[in-house]
Amino acid sequence: MSYNMTNVLGILFANAHEESVPELTAKRTMASVPFGGRFRMVDFLLSGMSNSGMSKVGIITRANYQSLLDHIGMARPWDLARNDGGLTLLAPFGRNIDTGLFRGKLEALDSCLSYIRHTGCEYTVLSDCDLVINPDFSKLVQAHIGSGADITAVCRTADYTVDQTRASTCFEVGGDGRVKEVSINRAMAGRRTMDLNIYVLKTSLLISLVTDLVSLGKFSLSRDVLQGKCGELNISVYEFSGFCMRVCDLESYYRANMALLCHDDLAQLVMSERPVYTKDRADAPAKYGFDCTVKNSLVANGCVIEGVVENSILFRGVKVGKGSVVKNAILMQDTSVGRNTSVSNIITDKNVTIGDGLTVSSSENCPLYIAKGRTL
């Protein structure tokens, strides 16, 4: 018998890990980073929660959240524009005397305990917004209830590099699925069980942990709960086997976008039974010139293409002039490429203008980023 997911609260941390991609988050949250030609990073988790039947979701912000507010609006695309529950944006207040902002996830949760209590939900799902993923949260909650664990952490077991584990949490898991040891930011190459920073637990336990630990001056969820209470609490893991990529630097952002050019990866992420919703800009269909060529690319509505586009992702409103060649590129909303210009292995932010007769290129391992509003 399936669990009633309207009794599960979702909490998303909009700003978590934004220091890892300062180029993309200088003026926006991690949650509102554009992705895949038409989405924002928050769309994947929000859509997963909505598709799973969750009707109460809170997004905890911290800074630079104007673009997130603009994107979310009334939350209608995710069916979360409701009088009872729906989507709530939560204020970024904490106990830091100098800034007034929270210093970690526990302080962030402490600042909105009244909201968490008011929802009356039995369980809470916590998640960051740095993952490109389409999870079925109903299966996660069902597995958590069936295991009898105090906390269930979503993880991915694979072969990782030193760079991938350097800023991550990894688990040593026993044969019964219970976490025996937690390693934080330990650079270790090899096969590891990596924490994806998605957790489910009883709301009453969450409130108790937050209240007790924050009163002791502790504010880190990973260090003070997962690691600090590993022996005391029954922490189990839930292995996620679908498409999942984490944005932890500019290169990983580039690779995660380019992965969508593989049909199988795209089909795993954007599924008919679990669609990914986003804000609709209501653009006209893309316009293709008579002499243009487009190969293996994602092209959003509102684009005008008169040149060559290969292995690239074009967001809404991108223009590619006659005689121009765009290869292995990510061009965000309203980027304009002039005539007889060649660009490759680059990422342009929104409203970038690249003039006529230029060559702008880099390497796949180090894509060139052009900031929002720049003109070349």
C-alpha positions as CSV (number, residue, x, y, z in Angstrom):
1,M,0.0,0.0,0.0
2,S,1.5,3.4,-1.0
3,Y,2.0,6.2,1.4
4,N,-0.1,9.4,1.1
5,M,2.5,11.9,-0.3
6,T,0.4,14.9,0.6
7,N,1.7,14.2,4.2
8,V,5.3,14.7,3.1
9,L,6.9,18.2,3.2
10,G,9.6,19.1,0.7
11,I,12.4,21.5,1.7
12,L,14.9,22.8,-0.9
13,F,18.0,24.7,-0.2
14,A,18.3,27.2,-3.0
15,N,21.8,28.5,-2.4
16,A,23.7,25.3,-1.3
17,H,27.0,24.8,-3.1
18,E,26.8,28.0,-5.1
19,E,30.4,28.8,-4.2
20,S,31.5,25.9,-6.5
21,V,30.3,27.7,-9.6
22,P,30.8,31.4,-8.8
23,E,30.6,32.3,-12.5
24,L,27.0,31.1,-12.7
25,T,25.9,32.2,-9.2
26,A,27.4,35.6,-8.9
27,K,23.9,37.2,-9.5
28,R,21.6,34.2,-9.0
29,T,21.1,31.2,-6.7
30,M,22.2,27.7,-7.6
31,A,18.5,26.8,-7.8
32,S,18.0,29.4,-10.6
33,V,21.0,28.5,-12.8
34,P,19.7,27.9,-16.3
35,F,20.1,24.4,-17.7
36,G,19.3,22.3,-20.7
37,G,18.0,24.9,-23.0
38,R,14.8,25.8,-21.1
39,F,15.1,24.7,-17.5
40,R,16.4,26.0,-14.2
41,M,18.2,23.7,-11.7
42,V,15.3,23.9,-9.3
43,D,12.9,22.6,-11.9
44,F,14.1,19.0,-11.5
45,L,13.6,18.7,-7.8
46,L,10.3,20.7,-7.8
47,S,9.0,18.6,-10.7
48,G,10.0,15.4,-8.9
49,M,8.1,16.4,-5.8
50,S,5.0,17.5,-7.7
51,N,5.0,14.3,-9.8
52,S,5.3,12.3,-6.6
53,G,2.1,13.9,-5.1
54,M,3.8,16.2,-2.7
55,S,1.7,19.4,-2.2
56,K,3.7,21.3,0.3
57,V,7.2,22.6,-0.6
58,G,9.4,25.2,1.0
59,I,12.4,26.8,-0.6
60,I,15.0,28.3,1.7
61,T,16.9,31.2,0.2
62,R,19.9,33.1,1.3
63,A,21.0,35.7,-1.2
64,N,20.7,36.7,-4.9
65,Y,17.2,35.2,-5.1
66,Q,15.5,37.8,-7.4
67,S,15.9,35.6,-10.5
68,L,14.5,32.6,-8.5
69,L,11.4,34.7,-7.5
70,D,10.9,35.7,-11.1
71,H,11.2,32.1,-12.3
72,I,8.9,30.5,-9.6
73,G,6.2,33.2,-9.7
74,M,3.0,31.7,-8.4
75,A,4.3,28.1,-8.9
76,R,1.6,27.2,-11.4
77,P,3.8,25.1,-13.7
78,W,4.4,22.7,-10.8
79,D,0.8,22.6,-9.6
80,L,1.9,24.3,-6.4
81,A,-0.2,27.4,-6.6
82,R,-2.5,26.4,-3.7
83,N,-4.4,28.0,-0.9
84,D,-3.6,25.1,1.4
85,G,0.1,24.3,1.2
86,G,1.7,24.8,-2.2
87,L,5.1,26.5,-2.6
88,T,6.5,28.8,0.0
89,L,9.7,30.9,-0.2
90,L,11.4,31.0,3.2
91,A,13.4,33.9,4.5
92,P,17.2,33.6,4.9
93,F,17.5,34.5,8.5
94,G,19.8,32.8,11.1
95,R,21.6,33.5,14.4
96,N,24.7,35.0,12.9
97,I,25.1,38.3,14.8
98,D,27.3,39.9,12.1
99,T,25.1,39.2,9.0
100,G,21.8,37.9,10.3
101,L,22.0,35.0,7.8
102,F,22.2,31.3,8.6
103,R,25.6,29.6,8.7
104,G,24.5,26.1,7.8
105,K,21.4,24.0,7.0
106,L,20.5,23.4,10.6
107,E,20.4,27.2,11.3
108,A,18.4,27.6,8.0
109,L,15.9,25.0,9.2
110,D,15.8,26.6,12.7
111,S,14.7,29.9,11.1
112,C,11.6,28.2,9.6
113,L,10.6,25.7,12.3
114,S,7.2,27.5,12.7
115,Y,6.5,26.8,9.0
116,I,7.6,23.2,9.3
117,R,5.4,22.6,12.3
118,H,2.4,24.4,10.7
119,T,2.4,22.1,7.6
120,G,1.5,19.2,9.9
121,C,3.4,16.7,7.6
122,E,4.6,13.4,9.1
123,Y,7.7,13.2,7.0
124,T,10.1,15.7,5.4
125,V,12.3,15.4,2.4
126,L,15.4,17.7,2.3
127,S,17.3,18.4,-0.9
128,D,19.9,20.7,-2.5
129,C,19.4,22.1,-6.0
130,D,22.8,21.2,-7.6
131,L,21.6,17.9,-9.1
132,V,20.3,17.2,-12.5
133,I,18.0,14.3,-11.6
134,N,14.4,13.2,-11.8
135,P,13.6,11.2,-8.7
136,D,10.4,9.4,-7.7
137,F,10.1,10.6,-4.1
138,S,7.2,8.3,-3.4
139,K,9.5,5.3,-3.9
140,L,12.1,7.0,-1.6
141,V,9.6,7.6,1.2
142,Q,8.2,4.1,0.8
143,A,11.7,2.6,1.1
144,H,12.4,4.8,4.2
145,I,9.2,3.7,6.0
146,G,9.9,0.0,5.1
147,S,13.5,0.1,6.4
148,G,12.6,1.5,9.8
149,A,15.5,3.9,9.6
150,D,15.7,7.2,11.3
151,I,17.2,9.0,8.3
152,T,17.4,7.7,4.7
153,A,20.1,9.3,2.5
154,V,19.9,9.1,-1.3
155,C,23.3,8.0,-2.7
156,R,25.1,6.9,-5.8
157,T,27.8,4.2,-5.7
158,A,30.3,4.5,-8.5
159,D,34.0,5.1,-9.3
160,Y,34.9,8.7,-8.4
161,T,38.0,10.8,-8.9
162,V,39.8,12.7,-6.2
163,D,38.3,16.0,-7.4
164,Q,34.8,14.6,-7.2
165,T,35.2,13.4,-3.6
166,R,37.2,16.4,-2.3
167,A,34.0,18.4,-1.6
168,S,31.6,15.6,-1.0
169,T,30.2,13.3,1.7
170,C,30.7,9.6,1.3
171,F,29.3,6.7,3.3
172,E,30.7,3.3,4.4
173,V,27.7,1.1,4.3
174,G,27.2,-2.3,6.0
175,G,25.5,-5.3,4.6
176,D,22.2,-4.3,6.2
177,G,22.2,-1.0,4.3
178,R,23.0,1.0,7.5
179,V,25.7,3.7,7.4
180,K,28.7,2.7,9.5
181,E,31.0,5.7,8.8
182,V,30.7,9.1,7.2
183,S,33.6,10.8,5.4
184,I,33.3,14.5,4.7
185,N,35.5,16.3,2.1
186,R,38.0,13.5,2.1
187,A,39.8,13.3,-1.3
188,M,39.7,9.6,-2.1
189,A,39.7,8.1,-5.6
190,G,38.0,4.8,-6.3
191,R,34.6,3.2,-5.7
192,R,32.6,5.2,-3.2
193,T,29.1,5.6,-2.0
194,M,28.5,9.3,-2.4
195,D,25.8,11.3,-0.6
196,L,23.5,13.1,-3.0
197,N,22.3,15.5,-0.3
198,I,18.7,14.2,-0.5
199,Y,17.2,12.9,2.8
200,V,13.9,11.8,4.3
201,L,13.1,11.6,8.0
202,K,10.2,12.1,10.3
203,T,9.3,15.7,10.8
204,S,9.3,15.3,14.5
205,L,12.8,13.9,14.5
206,L,13.9,16.8,12.2
207,I,12.5,19.4,14.6
208,S,14.1,17.7,17.6
209,L,17.6,17.5,15.9
210,V,17.4,21.1,14.8
211,T,16.3,22.4,18.1
212,D,18.9,20.5,20.2
213,L,21.9,21.0,17.9
214,V,21.4,24.7,17.1
215,S,21.0,25.4,20.9
216,L,24.5,23.9,21.2
217,G,25.9,26.2,18.5
218,K,26.0,23.5,15.8
219,F,24.7,24.2,12.3
220,S,26.1,21.6,9.8
221,L,23.7,18.9,8.7
222,S,26.4,16.7,7.3
223,R,28.9,17.1,10.0
224,D,26.7,17.4,13.1
225,V,23.9,15.0,12.1
226,L,25.1,12.5,9.6
227,Q,28.6,12.2,10.9
228,G,28.1,13.3,14.5
229,K,25.1,11.0,15.2
230,C,26.1,8.1,12.9
231,G,26.4,5.7,15.8
232,E,23.3,7.0,17.6
233,L,20.8,7.2,14.7
234,N,19.9,4.5,12.2
235,I,21.0,6.1,8.9
236,S,20.3,4.0,5.9
237,V,21.0,4.6,2.2
238,Y,18.7,4.6,-0.9
239,E,20.7,3.9,-4.1
240,F,19.5,6.0,-7.0
241,S,20.2,4.3,-10.3
242,G,18.7,6.7,-12.9
243,F,20.3,9.7,-14.7
244,C,22.0,11.9,-12.2
245,M,24.8,14.5,-12.6
246,R,26.0,17.0,-10.0
247,V,27.0,20.6,-10.9
248,C,30.1,21.2,-8.8
249,D,32.1,23.4,-11.1
250,L,31.9,25.0,-14.6
251,E,33.3,21.9,-16.3
252,S,30.7,19.6,-14.6
253,Y,28.0,22.1,-15.6
254,Y,29.2,21.9,-19.2
255,R,29.3,18.1,-19.2
256,A,25.9,17.7,-17.6
257,N,24.3,19.9,-20.3
258,M,26.1,18.1,-23.1
259,A,25.0,14.7,-21.7
260,L,21.5,15.7,-22.8
261,L,22.6,15.4,-26.4
262,C,22.6,11.7,-25.8
263,H,19.1,10.4,-26.5
264,D,19.2,7.8,-23.8
265,D,20.3,10.3,-21.1
266,L,17.7,12.8,-22.2
267,A,15.0,10.1,-22.1
268,Q,16.0,9.1,-18.6
269,L,15.8,12.7,-17.4
270,V,12.7,14.0,-19.2
271,M,10.2,11.1,-19.0
272,S,6.6,11.1,-20.1
273,E,5.4,9.6,-16.8
274,R,7.5,12.1,-14.8
275,P,7.8,15.3,-16.9
276,V,10.0,18.2,-15.9
277,Y,8.0,21.4,-15.6
278,T,9.3,25.0,-16.0
279,K,8.2,28.5,-16.5
280,D,6.8,29.1,-20.0
281,R,8.0,32.2,-21.9
282,A,5.5,31.6,-24.7
283,D,8.0,32.2,-27.5
284,A,7.2,31.5,-31.1
285,P,8.7,28.2,-32.6
286,A,12.3,28.3,-33.6
287,K,13.0,29.7,-37.1
288,Y,15.5,28.0,-39.4
289,G,17.0,29.8,-42.4
290,F,17.1,28.2,-45.9
291,D,20.9,27.6,-45.7
292,C,21.3,26.7,-42.1
293,T,22.5,23.3,-40.7
294,V,21.6,21.9,-37.3
295,K,23.0,18.6,-36.0
296,N,22.7,16.9,-32.7
297,S,21.5,20.0,-30.8
298,L,18.8,21.1,-28.4
299,V,17.1,24.3,-29.8
300,A,14.5,26.1,-27.7
301,N,11.6,28.2,-28.9
302,G,12.3,31.7,-30.1
303,C,15.6,30.9,-31.7
304,V,16.6,32.2,-35.1
305,I,19.3,30.1,-36.9
306,E,20.8,31.1,-40.2
307,G,24.2,29.4,-39.8
308,V,25.6,26.1,-38.6
309,V,24.9,24.6,-35.2
310,E,26.4,21.3,-34.1
311,N,26.5,19.5,-30.7
312,S,25.1,22.6,-28.9
313,I,22.4,23.7,-26.6
314,L,20.6,26.9,-27.5
315,F,18.2,28.5,-25.0
316,R,15.2,30.6,-25.8
317,G,15.7,33.5,-28.2
318,V,19.2,32.7,-29.3
319,K,20.2,34.1,-32.8
320,V,22.9,32.7,-35.0
321,G,23.8,34.8,-38.1
322,K,24.5,33.7,-41.6
323,G,27.9,32.2,-42.2
324,S,28.5,31.5,-38.5
325,V,29.4,28.2,-37.0
326,V,28.5,27.2,-33.4
327,K,29.9,23.9,-32.1
328,N,30.0,22.3,-28.7
329,A,28.5,25.4,-27.1
330,I,25.9,26.4,-24.5
331,L,24.2,29.6,-25.4
332,M,21.8,31.0,-22.8
333,Q,18.7,33.0,-23.3
334,D,18.8,35.8,-25.9
335,T,22.5,35.3,-26.8
336,S,23.2,36.7,-30.3
337,V,26.0,35.5,-32.6
338,G,26.7,37.8,-35.6
339,R,27.6,36.8,-39.1
340,N,30.7,34.8,-40.2
341,T,31.6,34.1,-36.6
342,S,32.9,30.8,-35.2
343,V,32.3,29.8,-31.6
344,S,33.2,26.5,-29.9
345,N,33.4,25.0,-26.4
346,I,32.0,28.1,-24.8
347,I,29.2,28.9,-22.3
348,T,27.5,32.3,-22.7
349,D,25.2,33.6,-20.0
350,K,22.0,35.5,-20.8
351,N,22.0,38.5,-23.2
352,V,25.5,38.0,-24.6
353,T,26.3,39.6,-27.9
354,I,29.1,38.2,-30.1
355,G,29.9,40.4,-33.1
356,D,30.6,39.7,-36.8
357,G,33.7,38.0,-38.1
358,L,35.1,36.7,-34.7
359,T,36.5,33.4,-33.6
360,V,35.8,32.5,-29.9
361,S,36.9,29.0,-28.8
362,S,38.2,27.0,-25.9
363,S,38.7,23.3,-24.9
364,E,36.1,20.9,-23.7
365,N,38.0,20.4,-20.4
366,C,38.0,24.1,-19.8
367,P,35.0,25.8,-21.5
368,L,35.2,29.5,-21.8
369,Y,32.5,31.4,-19.9
370,I,31.2,34.8,-21.1
371,A,29.3,36.7,-18.4
372,K,25.7,38.0,-18.6
373,G,25.2,41.0,-20.8
374,R,28.8,41.1,-22.2
375,T,29.5,42.2,-25.8
376,L,32.4,40.9,-27.8
